[in-house]
Amino acid sequence: MHLAARDTIGRVVAVGHLLPERTGVEAALLVEDSWQGRGLGTRLLRYLGHHALTGGWETLYGFFLAGDERIDAIPRHVPAPVGRREDGGAVTVSIQVHGLADRLSVRRP
């Protein structure tokens, strides 16, 4: 699953994708610096979470560098408990996908 967000002139300003494994799926996000802080990462994560839920994966997870406050803020918008583990300079966040059922709403723009 690959998603992209475009600005008003059609330039891609954010992307998200899922990298599936056996029972889990990694969510990866990239938002152009000038577009950060506008909720694009959170919206992309909602769509990815919806696809993880309908795809039957048990766990949705992601990695980021410790100290990255913008990406660290995104899991706070997830409507279910998020596990967080820090190891050195890397942070792993994870959620049990079944915890998203009945809590995840995906709205089209």
C-alpha positions as CSV (number, residue, x, y, z in Angstrom):
1,M,0.0,0.0,0.0
2,H,1.4,3.4,-1.0
3,L,-0.2,6.7,-0.5
4,A,0.8,10.2,-1.6
5,A,-0.5,13.7,-0.7
6,R,-0.2,16.4,-3.3
7,D,-0.3,20.2,-3.0
8,T,-2.5,22.4,-5.1
9,I,-0.2,22.3,-8.1
10,G,0.1,18.5,-8.0
11,R,3.5,18.2,-6.3
12,V,3.9,15.2,-3.9
13,V,4.5,16.7,-0.4
14,A,4.0,13.5,1.7
15,V,4.0,9.8,1.3
16,G,3.1,6.8,3.4
17,H,3.4,3.1,2.8
18,L,3.0,-0.2,4.5
19,L,5.7,-2.9,4.4
20,P,4.1,-6.2,5.3
21,E,5.6,-9.1,7.2
22,R,4.0,-12.3,8.5
23,T,1.6,-10.9,11.2
24,G,2.8,-7.3,11.3
25,V,3.1,-4.4,9.0
26,E,5.5,-1.5,9.2
27,A,4.1,2.0,8.5
28,A,6.5,4.5,7.0
29,L,5.8,8.2,6.6
30,L,7.6,11.1,5.0
31,V,6.3,14.6,5.0
32,E,8.2,17.5,3.3
33,D,9.6,19.9,5.9
34,S,7.4,22.9,4.8
35,W,4.3,20.7,5.2
36,Q,5.0,19.3,8.7
37,G,2.8,20.3,11.6
38,R,-0.4,20.4,9.4
39,G,-1.7,16.9,10.2
40,L,-0.7,15.2,7.0
41,G,1.3,12.5,8.8
42,T,-1.6,11.8,11.1
43,R,-4.0,11.6,8.1
44,L,-1.7,9.2,6.3
45,L,-1.3,7.1,9.4
46,R,-5.1,6.9,9.7
47,Y,-5.4,5.6,6.1
48,L,-2.5,3.1,6.7
49,G,-4.1,1.9,9.9
50,H,-7.4,1.4,8.0
51,H,-5.6,-0.7,5.4
52,A,-3.8,-2.7,8.1
53,L,-7.1,-3.4,9.8
54,T,-8.8,-4.6,6.6
55,G,-5.7,-6.5,5.5
56,G,-5.8,-8.7,8.5
57,W,-2.4,-7.8,10.1
58,E,-2.1,-8.1,13.9
59,T,0.4,-5.4,14.6
60,L,1.2,-2.0,13.0
61,Y,4.6,-0.6,13.9
62,G,7.1,2.1,12.9
63,F,10.5,3.4,13.8
64,F,11.9,6.9,14.2
65,L,14.9,8.7,15.7
66,A,14.6,9.7,19.4
67,G,14.2,13.4,19.8
68,D,12.2,13.9,16.6
69,E,9.3,15.8,18.3
70,R,7.1,16.0,15.2
71,I,7.0,12.3,14.4
72,D,6.8,11.5,18.1
73,A,3.6,13.6,18.3
74,I,1.8,11.5,15.7
75,P,1.2,8.4,17.8
76,R,-0.6,10.6,20.4
77,H,-3.4,10.9,17.8
78,V,-3.9,7.2,17.5
79,P,-7.3,6.2,19.0
80,A,-5.9,3.1,20.8
81,P,-3.0,2.3,23.1
82,V,0.4,2.6,21.5
83,G,3.4,0.7,22.7
84,R,6.7,2.7,22.8
85,R,10.2,1.3,23.2
86,E,13.4,3.3,23.0
87,D,16.7,1.6,22.3
88,G,19.7,3.9,22.0
89,G,18.8,6.5,19.5
90,A,15.9,4.6,17.9
91,V,12.2,4.5,19.0
92,T,9.8,1.7,18.0
93,V,6.1,2.4,18.3
94,S,3.5,-0.4,17.8
95,I,-0.2,-0.9,18.1
96,Q,-2.4,-4.1,18.1
97,V,-4.5,-3.5,14.9
98,H,-7.6,-5.0,16.4
99,G,-7.5,-2.1,18.9
100,L,-8.3,0.2,16.0
101,A,-11.6,-1.5,15.1
102,D,-14.6,0.8,15.7
103,R,-12.2,3.7,16.6
104,L,-10.7,4.5,13.2
105,S,-12.5,6.8,11.0
106,V,-11.1,7.6,7.6
107,R,-12.5,10.7,5.9
108,R,-11.9,11.7,2.3
109,P,-10.8,15.3,1.6
